[in-house]
Amino acid sequence: MQDETIDDGGIASPRRAAIGEQVRKRLDRNPMVSRIATDALEIYGRHAFLSPQECAQMRVMIDANAEPSTLFSDGANPDYRTSHSCHLNPQDILVRSISDRIGGLLGIDAENGETLQGQRYTAMQEYKVHCDFFPATAAYWQAMRRSGGQRTWTAMIYLSDVAEGGETHFPMCEFMIPPKEGMILAWSNMDRDGAPLQASLHAAKPVITGTKYVVTKWYRESPWTPSNAK
């Protein structure tokens, strides 16, 4: 049975709007956090969210577990996402600590957060323009609806600098953010009415020189239950 308390994924939602308002106010009050100047998207950054030692530990963890990244749409072009990724053990002390710190930064209930995912990009690997929210017309939406509903916020931490390339590109906002070890980015995938926000579309630009490591945590509108999240 579908969770009838979750609105259709493609329309405005008071629940998702309230989450956005709560997180926005919390981040705006935090003197360690800076809002990136754009009217199209609510996106924030904080330097040195993780220490160099923590980043190094996470890179080792990703290298030990990474497999070719997958996509929700099984028929998608395999060249669309060419990185390697893995779901990190939520019982690991460091993984749990990082998840808790992200949740504390955003003020979103821990039960709404998906498992922390690690990603690695080597030379010429990329993830082309995509959305973190779930299109309500997609075949997988009903499964995602049952497992916690829409992804409201994304939090991503760079675990390494990159000599050349590897920027996070928001094409509808016309800016790119270069990887900086230890820096966290957080952005809303919903507009202020709680509907999916097209301006949140983003891409991981190809790495030219070096290796890019990141960890990403997505937050749902309701408590998340493990599914086949990718």
Backbone as numpy.savetxt, mean C-alpha at the origin, in Angstrom:
# Nx Ny Nz CAx CAy CAz Cx Cy Cz
-22.64 -15.83 2.32 -23.48 -14.62 2.32 -22.61 -13.37 2.32
-22.99 -12.38 1.55 -22.25 -11.13 1.51 -22.49 -10.35 2.79
-21.47 -9.55 3.16 -21.61 -8.66 4.31 -22.41 -7.45 3.88
-23.68 -7.40 4.27 -24.55 -6.33 3.81 -24.23 -4.99 4.46
-23.31 -4.99 5.46 -22.92 -3.71 6.07 -21.88 -2.99 5.22
-21.31 -3.66 4.24 -20.31 -3.06 3.37 -20.99 -2.55 2.10
-20.79 -1.26 1.83 -21.40 -0.66 0.65 -20.77 -1.20 -0.62
-21.45 -0.99 -1.73 -20.88 -1.32 -3.03 -19.53 -0.62 -3.16
-18.54 -1.33 -3.68 -17.18 -0.81 -3.70 -16.95 0.40 -4.56
-17.84 0.65 -5.51 -17.58 1.72 -6.45 -18.30 3.02 -6.19
-19.05 3.11 -5.08 -19.82 4.32 -4.79 -19.37 4.95 -3.49
-19.87 6.15 -3.21 -19.55 6.83 -1.97 -20.03 6.01 -0.78
-19.31 6.12 0.32 -19.62 5.32 1.50 -19.35 6.13 2.76
-20.35 6.34 3.62 -20.11 7.05 4.88 -19.05 6.36 5.74
-19.05 5.04 5.73 -18.04 4.30 6.52 -16.63 4.66 6.06
-16.40 4.59 4.74 -15.07 4.87 4.24 -14.72 6.35 4.38
-15.71 7.23 4.22 -15.47 8.66 4.42 -15.04 8.95 5.85
-15.65 8.26 6.81 -15.31 8.48 8.22 -13.89 8.00 8.51
-13.50 6.88 7.92 -12.13 6.39 8.10 -11.15 7.42 7.55
-11.43 7.94 6.37 -10.55 8.94 5.78 -10.41 10.18 6.64
-11.52 10.64 7.18 -11.49 11.82 8.05 -10.67 11.57 9.30
-10.84 10.41 9.88 -10.11 10.06 11.10 -8.60 10.02 10.85
-8.19 9.36 9.77 -6.76 9.23 9.48 -6.17 10.59 9.10
-6.88 11.33 8.28 -6.40 12.65 7.85 -6.13 13.56 9.05
-7.06 13.61 9.99 -6.88 14.47 11.17 -5.69 14.01 12.00
-5.53 12.71 12.11 -4.41 12.18 12.91 -3.07 12.54 12.28
-2.96 12.35 10.98 -1.70 12.65 10.30 -1.41 14.15 10.27
-2.44 14.96 10.10 -2.24 16.40 10.07 -1.73 16.93 11.42
-2.05 16.24 12.51 -1.62 16.66 13.83 -0.19 16.22 14.16
0.34 15.29 13.41 1.63 14.68 13.73 2.77 15.55 13.19
3.61 16.13 14.07 4.68 17.02 13.60 5.78 16.30 12.84
5.83 14.96 12.95 6.85 14.19 12.24 6.43 13.86 10.81
5.18 14.15 10.48 4.61 13.78 9.18 4.41 15.02 8.32
4.71 14.90 7.03 4.50 16.00 6.09 3.49 15.58 5.03
2.58 16.48 4.71 1.66 16.22 3.62 2.30 16.68 2.32
2.22 15.84 1.30 2.78 16.17 0.00 1.80 17.08 -0.72
2.32 18.16 -1.29 1.47 19.22 -1.84 0.82 18.79 -3.15
-0.45 18.42 -3.07 -1.28 18.14 -4.24 -2.73 18.22 -3.80
-3.57 18.78 -4.66 -4.99 18.86 -4.34 -5.74 17.60 -4.73
-5.08 16.75 -5.52 -5.77 15.60 -6.10 -5.79 14.39 -5.19
-4.89 14.35 -4.19 -4.69 13.12 -3.43 -4.24 13.48 -2.02
-4.74 12.74 -1.04 -4.25 12.88 0.33 -3.10 11.89 0.51
-1.87 12.42 0.53 -0.68 11.59 0.63 0.30 12.25 1.57
0.88 11.43 2.45 1.75 11.91 3.52 3.05 11.11 3.51
4.10 11.72 4.06 5.37 11.04 4.18 6.05 11.34 5.50
6.84 10.40 5.94 7.67 10.60 7.13 9.02 9.92 6.90
10.09 10.68 7.07 11.43 10.12 6.94 11.80 9.33 8.19
12.74 8.38 8.02 13.31 7.61 9.13 12.25 6.91 9.97
11.22 6.41 9.32 10.20 5.64 10.05 10.78 4.32 10.54
11.66 3.73 9.73 12.42 2.55 10.14 13.89 2.91 10.18
14.63 2.24 11.05 16.07 2.45 11.15 16.80 1.70 10.03
18.05 2.06 9.74 18.82 1.28 8.74 18.92 -0.19 9.11
19.04 -0.49 10.40 19.15 -1.88 10.83 17.85 -2.63 10.57
16.72 -1.99 10.85 15.43 -2.63 10.58 15.23 -2.85 9.10
15.62 -1.88 8.29 15.50 -2.04 6.84 16.35 -3.21 6.35
17.56 -3.32 6.88 18.45 -4.41 6.47 17.85 -5.77 6.84
17.27 -5.87 8.03 16.64 -7.12 8.45 15.46 -7.48 7.55
14.70 -6.46 7.17 13.55 -6.73 6.30 13.99 -7.15 4.90
15.08 -6.58 4.42 15.58 -6.99 3.10 15.99 -8.46 3.11
16.65 -8.89 4.18 17.04 -10.30 4.29 15.80 -11.19 4.29
14.78 -10.77 5.00 13.54 -11.55 5.07 12.88 -11.67 3.69
12.87 -10.57 2.95 12.27 -10.58 1.61 13.07 -11.48 0.68
14.40 -11.36 0.72 15.23 -12.19 -0.15 15.00 -13.68 0.12
14.74 -14.03 1.37 14.57 -15.44 1.73 13.23 -16.01 1.28
12.26 -15.16 1.01 10.89 -15.64 0.75 10.27 -15.18 -0.56
10.92 -14.27 -1.28 10.30 -13.65 -2.45 10.07 -14.64 -3.59
8.91 -14.49 -4.21 8.55 -15.25 -5.40 8.00 -14.28 -6.43
7.92 -14.67 -7.70 7.38 -13.75 -8.70 6.02 -13.19 -8.29
5.87 -11.88 -8.40 4.63 -11.22 -7.99 3.48 -11.63 -8.89
2.28 -11.62 -8.32 1.09 -12.00 -9.07 0.12 -10.83 -9.14
-0.94 -11.01 -9.91 -1.97 -10.00 -10.09 -3.34 -10.60 -9.77
-4.27 -9.75 -9.36 -5.63 -10.23 -9.12 -6.26 -10.78 -10.39
-6.03 -10.09 -11.51 -6.61 -10.51 -12.78 -5.70 -11.55 -13.41
-6.14 -12.80 -13.40 -5.29 -13.87 -13.89 -4.92 -13.74 -15.36
-5.75 -13.05 -16.15 -5.47 -12.92 -17.56 -4.64 -11.70 -17.91
-4.14 -10.98 -16.90 -3.39 -9.75 -17.17 -2.04 -10.05 -17.80
-1.52 -9.06 -18.49 -0.20 -9.17 -19.12 0.86 -9.43 -18.06
1.64 -10.52 -18.16 2.64 -10.80 -17.13 3.72 -9.74 -17.03
3.89 -8.91 -18.08 4.88 -7.84 -18.03 4.40 -6.66 -17.21
3.15 -6.70 -16.75 2.58 -5.56 -16.03 3.21 -5.40 -14.65
3.53 -6.52 -14.02 4.15 -6.51 -12.69 5.26 -7.55 -12.70
6.51 -7.08 -12.68 7.62 -8.00 -12.89 8.51 -8.15 -11.65
8.04 -7.65 -10.51 8.81 -7.73 -9.28 8.70 -9.11 -8.65
9.35 -9.27 -7.50 9.17 -10.43 -6.64 8.58 -9.94 -5.32
7.76 -10.77 -4.67 7.11 -10.33 -3.44 6.81 -11.53 -2.54
6.44 -11.20 -1.30 6.07 -12.25 -0.35 5.25 -11.64 0.78
4.37 -12.45 1.35 3.67 -12.06 2.56 4.57 -12.42 3.74
4.79 -11.47 4.62 5.72 -11.65 5.73 4.99 -12.24 6.94
5.70 -13.04 7.70 5.12 -13.76 8.84 4.62 -12.77 9.89
3.30 -12.68 10.11 2.78 -11.71 11.08 3.17 -12.02 12.52
3.68 -13.24 12.78 4.11 -13.60 14.13 5.57 -13.23 14.40
6.31 -12.87 13.36 7.69 -12.45 13.55 7.72 -11.15 14.38
8.63 -11.06 15.33 8.66 -9.92 16.25 8.81 -8.61 15.50
9.74 -8.54 14.52 9.96 -7.29 13.80 8.77 -6.96 12.90
8.24 -7.95 12.22 7.07 -7.72 11.35 5.90 -7.21 12.18
5.67 -7.83 13.31 4.57 -7.39 14.17 4.80 -5.97 14.68
6.05 -5.66 15.04 6.37 -4.32 15.53 6.12 -3.27 14.45
6.53 -3.56 13.21 6.34 -2.60 12.13 4.85 -2.41 11.83
4.11 -3.52 11.81 2.67 -3.42 11.57 2.00 -2.58 12.65
2.40 -2.80 13.90 1.82 -2.03 15.00 2.15 -0.55 14.87
3.36 -0.24 14.44 3.77 1.16 14.30 3.04 1.85 13.16
2.82 1.12 12.08 2.04 1.70 10.98 0.62 1.98 11.45
0.03 1.01 12.15 -1.32 1.20 12.66 -1.40 2.37 13.63
-0.36 2.53 14.46 -0.33 3.64 15.38 -0.21 4.97 14.68
0.55 4.99 13.59 0.70 6.22 12.82 -0.63 6.66 12.21
-1.34 5.69 11.61 -2.58 6.01 10.90 -3.80 6.03 11.82
-3.72 5.29 12.92 -4.87 5.22 13.81 -5.99 4.35 13.30
-5.65 3.35 12.48 -6.66 2.41 11.97 -6.56 1.13 12.77
-7.70 0.51 13.04 -7.72 -0.73 13.81 -6.82 -1.79 13.17
-6.03 -2.45 14.01 -5.11 -3.47 13.52 -5.85 -4.57 12.75
-7.07 -4.89 13.17 -7.80 -5.99 12.53 -8.21 -5.65 11.10
-8.15 -4.38 10.74 -8.47 -3.99 9.36 -7.27 -4.09 8.43
-6.08 -4.35 8.98 -4.88 -4.37 8.17 -4.57 -5.73 7.59
-4.22 -5.76 6.31 -3.77 -6.99 5.67 -2.36 -7.33 6.17
-1.93 -8.55 5.86 -0.57 -8.97 6.18 0.43 -8.07 5.47
1.49 -7.72 6.17 2.54 -6.91 5.57 3.16 -7.67 4.40
3.29 -6.99 3.25 3.85 -7.63 2.06 5.18 -6.98 1.69
6.18 -7.80 1.45 7.48 -7.31 0.98 7.59 -7.43 -0.52
8.29 -6.46 -1.13 8.48 -6.48 -2.58 9.93 -6.13 -2.92
10.44 -6.76 -3.96 11.81 -6.50 -4.43 11.80 -6.28 -5.94
12.46 -5.22 -6.36 12.59 -4.89 -7.77 14.07 -4.83 -8.13
14.49 -5.64 -9.09 15.85 -5.58 -9.60 15.83 -4.85 -10.94
16.97 -4.81 -11.61 17.12 -3.99 -12.82 16.00 -4.27 -13.82
15.33 -3.19 -14.25 14.28 -3.16 -15.25 12.96 -3.77 -14.77
12.86 -4.15 -13.54 11.57 -4.62 -13.03 10.70 -3.43 -12.62
9.38 -3.60 -12.74 8.45 -2.50 -12.51 7.07 -3.04 -12.18
6.19 -2.11 -11.82 4.76 -2.40 -11.67 4.05 -1.22 -12.32
3.44 -1.47 -13.46 2.84 -0.39 -14.23 1.62 0.20 -13.50
1.07 1.26 -14.05 0.02 2.02 -13.36 -1.13 1.10 -12.94
-1.48 1.20 -11.66 -2.51 0.33 -11.10 -3.18 1.03 -9.92
-4.27 0.48 -9.48 -4.98 0.98 -8.31 -4.86 -0.02 -7.17
-4.84 0.48 -5.95 -4.89 -0.40 -4.79 -6.32 -0.70 -4.37
-7.26 0.20 -4.70 -8.67 -0.09 -4.43 -9.16 -1.17 -5.39
-10.28 -1.77 -5.07 -10.83 -2.84 -5.88 -11.95 -2.30 -6.77
-11.79 -2.33 -8.08 -12.90 -1.92 -8.95 -14.12 -2.80 -8.69
-15.26 -2.17 -8.48 -16.47 -2.92 -8.15 -16.96 -3.78 -9.32
-16.45 -3.51 -10.52 -16.84 -4.30 -11.69 -15.93 -5.52 -11.88
-14.85 -5.60 -11.09 -13.89 -6.69 -11.26 -14.48 -8.01 -10.76
-14.08 -9.10 -11.39 -14.60 -10.42 -11.02 -14.27 -10.78 -9.57
-13.16 -10.26 -9.05 -12.74 -10.61 -7.69 -13.35 -9.72 -6.62
-14.14 -8.69 -7.00 -14.66 -7.77 -6.00 -15.50 -8.46 -4.92
-16.39 -9.37 -5.30 -17.26 -9.99 -4.30 -16.45 -10.77 -3.26
-15.36 -11.42 -3.69 -14.50 -12.11 -2.73 -13.82 -11.11 -1.80
-13.38 -9.97 -2.37 -12.74 -8.96 -1.54 -13.75 -8.28 -0.62
-14.97 -8.15 -1.09 -16.03 -7.57 -0.26 -16.26 -8.43 0.98
-16.27 -9.73 0.79 -16.50 -10.64 1.92 -15.30 -10.70 2.86
-14.12 -10.35 2.38 -12.92 -10.46 3.21 -12.51 -9.14 3.87
-13.40 -8.13 3.83 -13.09 -6.87 4.51 -13.43 -5.62 3.73
-13.88 -5.80 2.49 -14.30 -4.64 1.71 -13.15 -3.88 1.09
-13.40 -2.62 0.79 -12.43 -1.82 0.05 -11.14 -1.59 0.83
-10.06 -1.41 0.06 -8.81 -0.93 0.62 -8.90 0.60 0.73
-8.91 1.09 1.94 -9.08 2.53 2.14 -7.77 3.29 2.12
-6.76 2.76 2.80 -5.45 3.42 2.87 -4.35 2.44 2.53
-3.29 2.98 1.94 -2.07 2.24 1.66 -0.93 2.87 2.44
-0.11 2.04 3.08 1.12 2.50 3.72 2.28 1.71 3.12
3.29 2.41 2.63 4.42 1.76 1.98 5.71 2.33 2.53
6.65 1.45 2.87 7.93 1.88 3.42 9.05 1.46 2.46
9.89 2.41 2.10 11.08 2.09 1.30 12.14 1.48 2.22
12.69 0.35 1.83 13.71 -0.33 2.62 15.10 -0.13 2.07
15.21 0.63 0.97 16.53 0.86 0.36 16.48 2.13 -0.48
17.62 2.77 -0.60 17.79 3.78 -1.63 17.96 3.04 -2.96
17.76 3.74 -4.07 17.97 3.17 -5.40 18.84 4.14 -6.19
19.92 3.64 -6.76 20.86 4.51 -7.45 20.20 5.26 -8.61
19.34 4.57 -9.35 18.65 5.20 -10.49 17.35 4.46 -10.77
16.27 5.22 -10.94 14.96 4.64 -11.23 14.25 4.20 -9.97
13.15 3.47 -10.15 12.40 2.92 -9.03 11.47 3.89 -8.34
11.21 5.06 -8.94 10.33 6.03 -8.30 8.89 5.52 -8.22
8.16 6.01 -7.23 6.71 5.78 -7.16 6.05 6.94 -7.89
5.34 6.63 -8.96 4.79 7.65 -9.86 3.28 7.72 -9.70
2.78 8.91 -9.43 1.34 9.16 -9.39 1.00 10.01 -10.63
0.66 9.37 -11.75 0.55 10.10 -13.01 -0.54 11.16 -13.03
-1.65 10.94 -12.33 -2.72 11.93 -12.35 -2.40 13.12 -11.44
-1.41 12.95 -10.58 -0.96 14.05 -9.73 0.31 14.70 -10.27
0.90 14.09 -11.27 2.07 14.62 -11.97 3.28 14.79 -11.06
3.54 13.76 -10.22 4.79 13.78 -9.47 5.26 12.36 -9.23
6.56 12.26 -8.93 7.18 10.98 -8.60 7.97 11.14 -7.32
8.04 10.06 -6.54 8.77 10.07 -5.28 9.90 9.06 -5.38
11.15 9.50 -5.25 12.27 8.55 -5.31 12.39 7.76 -4.02
12.81 6.50 -4.10 12.97 5.70 -2.89 14.00 6.31 -1.94
13.68 6.30 -0.67 14.58 6.77 0.39 14.48 5.80 1.54
15.58 5.13 1.87 15.57 4.10 2.90 14.95 4.59 4.20
14.00 3.83 4.69 13.36 4.13 5.97 12.15 5.03 5.89
11.87 5.62 4.73 10.75 6.57 4.58 9.44 5.81 4.37
8.38 6.29 5.04 7.05 5.74 4.83 6.20 6.73 4.06
5.42 6.22 3.12 4.38 6.98 2.43 3.03 6.39 2.82
2.04 7.24 3.00 0.68 6.78 3.27 -0.29 7.62 2.47
-1.20 6.96 1.77 -2.17 7.72 0.97 -3.54 7.06 1.02
-4.55 7.89 0.80 -5.93 7.42 0.77 -6.28 6.96 -0.63
-6.91 5.82 -0.72 -7.41 5.31 -2.00 -8.85 5.72 -2.27
-9.43 6.47 -1.32 -10.81 6.93 -1.43 -10.85 8.46 -1.46
-11.89 9.01 -2.08 -12.08 10.46 -1.99 -12.79 10.79 -0.69
-13.09 12.06 -0.45 -13.65 12.46 0.84 -15.08 11.96 1.05
-15.72 11.49 -0.01 -17.04 10.88 0.12 -16.97 9.37 0.30
-15.75 8.82 0.27 -15.60 7.39 0.46 -15.75 6.57 -0.80
-15.58 7.19 -1.96 -15.62 6.47 -3.24 -14.20 6.29 -3.77
-13.93 5.24 -4.54 -12.59 5.03 -5.08 -12.08 6.27 -5.82
-10.82 6.58 -5.57 -10.20 7.81 -6.07 -9.24 7.47 -7.20
-9.58 7.91 -8.40 -8.73 7.61 -9.56 -7.34 8.23 -9.42
-7.25 9.37 -8.73 -5.95 10.03 -8.59 -4.98 9.22 -7.75
-5.47 8.17 -7.08 -4.56 7.32 -6.30 -3.84 6.28 -7.16
-4.18 6.21 -8.45 -3.45 5.29 -9.34 -1.97 5.63 -9.30
-1.13 4.60 -9.30 0.30 4.82 -9.17 1.05 3.68 -9.85
2.34 3.88 -10.02 3.19 2.89 -10.66 4.54 2.85 -9.96
5.18 1.69 -9.98 6.57 1.57 -9.57 7.39 1.63 -10.86
8.10 2.72 -11.05 8.88 2.90 -12.28 10.02 1.88 -12.32
10.46 1.53 -13.53 11.53 0.53 -13.64 12.79 0.95 -12.88
13.40 0.01 -12.22 14.71 0.23 -11.61 15.75 0.20 -12.72
16.60 1.20 -12.74 17.67 1.25 -13.74 18.96 0.69 -13.17
19.32 1.18 -12.00 20.55 0.73 -11.34 20.26 0.49 -9.88
20.64 -0.70 -9.38 20.43 -1.01 -7.97 19.26 -1.96 -7.78
18.83 -2.10 -6.53 17.71 -2.95 -6.16 16.79 -2.18 -5.23
15.52 -2.24 -5.47 14.53 -1.54 -4.66 13.78 -2.55 -3.80
13.70 -2.26 -2.49 12.94 -3.07 -1.57 11.89 -2.18 -0.90
10.68 -2.69 -0.78 9.63 -1.98 -0.04 8.80 -2.99 0.74
8.10 -2.50 1.76 7.04 -3.27 2.39 5.77 -2.43 2.31
4.66 -3.10 2.09 3.38 -2.42 1.92 2.34 -3.05 2.83
1.51 -2.19 3.41 0.38 -2.65 4.22 -0.87 -1.93 3.74
-1.90 -2.71 3.42 -3.17 -2.16 2.98 -4.19 -2.30 4.10
-5.03 -1.29 4.21 -6.07 -1.30 5.23 -7.45 -1.34 4.58
-8.30 -2.24 5.09 -9.66 -2.40 4.59 -10.64 -1.54 5.39
-11.85 -1.44 4.88 -12.89 -0.67 5.57 -13.48 -1.43 6.76
-13.29 -2.74 6.78 -13.80 -3.59 7.86 -12.72 -4.60 8.22
-12.90 -5.36 9.30 -11.90 -6.36 9.65 -11.58 -7.28 8.49
-10.30 -7.48 8.28 -9.82 -8.28 7.15 -9.70 -9.74 7.54
-10.13 -10.60 6.66 -9.91 -12.03 6.83 -9.07 -12.52 5.66
-8.06 -13.33 5.92 -7.17 -13.76 4.83 -7.93 -14.39 3.67
-7.55 -13.95 2.48 -8.12 -14.49 1.25 -6.96 -14.79 0.34
-7.09 -14.47 -0.94 -5.98 -14.64 -1.87 -5.47 -13.29 -2.28
-5.30 -12.39 -1.30 -4.82 -11.05 -1.60 -3.44 -11.11 -2.25
-3.26 -10.23 -3.29 -2.02 -10.29 -4.04 -1.32 -8.93 -4.02
